[in-house]
Amino acid sequence: MSNPLPTIEAQNPIHFNEKGYEALNQHLATTKYSNIFIIVDSNTNEYCLPKFLPTLETDVTIEIIEFENGEINKNIETCVEIWNVLTELGADRKTLVINVGGGVVTDLGGFVASTFKRGIDFINVPTTLLSMVDASVGGKNGVDLGNLKNQIGVFNLPIMVIIDTDYLETLPQNEMRSGLAEMLKHGLIFDKNYWEQFINLKAIDFADFDALIYRSVEIKNEIVTLDPTEKNIRKSLNFGHTLGHAIESYFLENENKTTLLHGEAIAVGMILESHVAFNKGLLTLEEYKQIKSTIKAIFDDISFEERDIEPILELLIHDKKNEYGSIQFALIETIGKIKINQLVENELILQAFEDYKS
Ligand SMILES: NC(=O)c1ccc[n+]([C@@H]2O[C@H](COP(=O)([O-])OP(=O)(O)OC[C@H]3O[C@@H](n4cnc5c(N)ncnc54)[C@H](O)[C@@H]3O)[C@@H](O)[C@H]2O)c1
């Protein structure tokens, strides 16, 4: 990682770069753990663990728990397997879990730790762009229920997050793009200047990419600190996710569709929900066009057929943001500013799909 970045002093700190490993080792030196379990998936075991393990300075026994990579494994069955391994290998209330991986590992590992013996300490070490700027921060942990995203989960903060962008060196390009979607979202909902840096992606100085990651984490942290359990402003982070999650679920369950990465689904969701915002008199046409063209320049078009739309609308009913039976959207009022708890008629969603396809 190039530039030294200051720790974000959240309720539980977010450290960058070498400072993260220093803070972790200091924590290990001053807290008596019975043992440490590192949860990884098959890829982070291969690509990230060899870098992470040598940074640990501790005499405590370290065990590695690996599960097969992929969203398809972010389910309760994987949790049961891990809870069993923890039990068999002697984990107790003084065990520390360290999640080294993307959003699947941090979501699932955080949930496993938060529920094992009513909750043990865990630390997130995100290794994808998406988990650095979003999933590892803010204390949402959970798993999918069938094809329904994140239906089972808890709010619970890791005791610290360590973000080291060196892990991105082995991350495939499409996964980098996926993470970019959440960075774009942070700009769109909260910081117009930040968004504007992505309008001409070719002009981005990738030597400064760490600074862009840092700002994204700051935005996410600021929002979740104001509203940790999503009663209010935290709902703004759901921009693009109401339709995005429904699309992601639909593509996940449908054998005729290729599975979408989380960020790919959110990118479409952001275009669709921006169209809804424009139709509701919030965004101007110029703003909408700028959002659509910027996102379309980064992400491939997803093709929707007529028969796809109805089941996607049906999936919205399961969205966790629903309250009292109605579907709630977070819509952009103007770039950098968001309006939560917006009701949207189906007709506007259908029009948004029509425009996306055009
Ligand atoms: N908790 C939250 O607030 C929150 C927010 C956004 C997204 N999420 C969740 O995050 C998940 C998506 O996260 P993701 O995009 O990180 O997916 P992921 O964890 O599946 O990682 C993507 C792929 O990259 C591999 N990988 C990870 N790090 C690597 C590295 N350094 N080098 C090479 N390969 C690597 C993984 O094995 C996986 O195959 C979804 O389940 C989503 O629901 C959670």
The ligand as an SDF file (V2000), in Angstrom:
LIG
                    3D

 44 48  0  0  0  0  0  0  0  0999 V2000
  -22.3810   -6.5470    5.3620 N   0  0  0  0  0  0  0  0  0  0  0  0
  -22.5170   -5.5450    4.5230 C   0  0  0  0  0  0  0  0  0  0  0  0
  -22.7300   -4.4070    4.9230 O   0  0  0  0  0  0  0  0  0  0  0  0
  -22.4050   -5.8240    3.0560 C   0  0  0  0  0  0  0  0  0  0  0  0
  -22.3310   -4.7510    2.1550 C   0  0  0  0  0  0  0  0  0  0  0  0
  -22.1670   -5.0500    0.7990 C   0  0  0  0  0  0  0  0  0  0  0  0
  -22.1000   -6.3590    0.3650 C   0  0  0  0  0  0  0  0  0  0  0  0
  -22.1910   -7.3750    1.2840 N   0  0  0  0  0  0  0  0  0  0  0  0
  -22.0980   -8.7640    0.8540 C   0  0  0  0  0  0  0  0  0  0  0  0
  -20.7890   -8.9870    0.3490 O   0  0  0  0  0  0  0  0  0  0  0  0
  -20.8370  -10.0960   -0.5500 C   0  0  0  0  0  0  0  0  0  0  0  0
  -20.0340   -9.7690   -1.7790 C   0  0  0  0  0  0  0  0  0  0  0  0
  -18.7080   -9.5250   -1.4020 O   0  0  0  0  0  0  0  0  0  0  0  0
  -17.4980   -9.7200   -2.4220 P   0  0  0  0  0  0  0  0  0  0  0  0
  -17.8110   -9.0050   -3.6600 O   0  0  0  0  0  0  0  0  0  0  0  0
  -16.2720   -9.3970   -1.6810 O   0  0  0  0  0  0  0  0  0  0  0  0
  -17.5970  -11.2770   -2.8020 O   0  0  0  0  0  0  0  0  0  0  0  0
  -16.7680  -12.5710   -2.3760 P   0  0  0  0  0  0  0  0  0  0  0  0
  -16.4750  -12.6000   -0.9320 O   0  0  0  0  0  0  0  0  0  0  0  0
  -17.5030  -13.7170   -2.9550 O   0  0  0  0  0  0  0  0  0  0  0  0
  -15.3800  -12.3640   -3.1280 O   0  0  0  0  0  0  0  0  0  0  0  0
  -15.3570  -12.3860   -4.5320 C   0  0  0  0  0  0  0  0  0  0  0  0
  -14.4000  -13.4660   -5.0700 C   0  0  0  0  0  0  0  0  0  0  0  0
  -13.0610  -13.0020   -4.9030 O   0  0  0  0  0  0  0  0  0  0  0  0
  -12.3010  -14.0070   -4.2420 C   0  0  0  0  0  0  0  0  0  0  0  0
  -11.2660  -13.2840   -3.5180 N   0  0  0  0  0  0  0  0  0  0  0  0
  -11.3990  -12.5870   -2.3750 C   0  0  0  0  0  0  0  0  0  0  0  0
  -10.2790  -11.9080   -2.1180 N   0  0  0  0  0  0  0  0  0  0  0  0
   -9.3990  -12.2120   -3.1070 C   0  0  0  0  0  0  0  0  0  0  0  0
   -8.0810  -11.7950   -3.4030 C   0  0  0  0  0  0  0  0  0  0  0  0
   -7.4490  -10.8820   -2.6630 N   0  0  0  0  0  0  0  0  0  0  0  0
   -7.4820  -12.3260   -4.4950 N   0  0  0  0  0  0  0  0  0  0  0  0
   -8.1310  -13.2010   -5.2980 C   0  0  0  0  0  0  0  0  0  0  0  0
   -9.3990  -13.5990   -5.0890 N   0  0  0  0  0  0  0  0  0  0  0  0
  -10.0260  -13.0950   -4.0030 C   0  0  0  0  0  0  0  0  0  0  0  0
  -13.3040  -14.7620   -3.4160 C   0  0  0  0  0  0  0  0  0  0  0  0
  -12.8480  -16.0470   -3.0940 O   0  0  0  0  0  0  0  0  0  0  0  0
  -14.4950  -14.7860   -4.3510 C   0  0  0  0  0  0  0  0  0  0  0  0
  -14.3520  -15.8260   -5.2820 O   0  0  0  0  0  0  0  0  0  0  0  0
  -22.3010  -10.3600   -0.8370 C   0  0  0  0  0  0  0  0  0  0  0  0
  -22.6880  -11.5180   -0.1550 O   0  0  0  0  0  0  0  0  0  0  0  0
  -23.0150   -9.1480   -0.2780 C   0  0  0  0  0  0  0  0  0  0  0  0
  -24.3050   -9.4300    0.1590 O   0  0  0  0  0  0  0  0  0  0  0  0
  -22.3330   -7.1260    2.6060 C   0  0  0  0  0  0  0  0  0  0  0  0
  1  2  1  0
  2  3  2  0
  2  4  1  0
  4  5  1  0
  4 44  2  0
  5  6  2  0
  6  7  1  0
  7  8  2  0
  8  9  1  0
  8 44  1  0
  9 10  1  0
  9 42  1  0
 10 11  1  0
 11 12  1  0
 11 40  1  0
 12 13  1  0
 13 14  1  0
 14 15  2  0
 14 16  1  0
 14 17  1  0
 17 18  1  0
 18 19  2  0
 18 20  1  0
 18 21  1  0
 21 22  1  0
 22 23  1  0
 23 24  1  0
 23 38  1  0
 24 25  1  0
 25 26  1  0
 25 36  1  0
 26 27  1  0
 26 35  1  0
 27 28  2  0
 28 29  1  0
 29 30  1  0
 29 35  2  0
 30 31  1  0
 30 32  2  0
 32 33  1  0
 33 34  2  0
 34 35  1  0
 36 37  1  0
 36 38  1  0
 38 39  1  0
 40 41  1  0
 40 42  1  0
 42 43  1  0
M  CHG  2   8   1  16  -1
M  END
$$$$
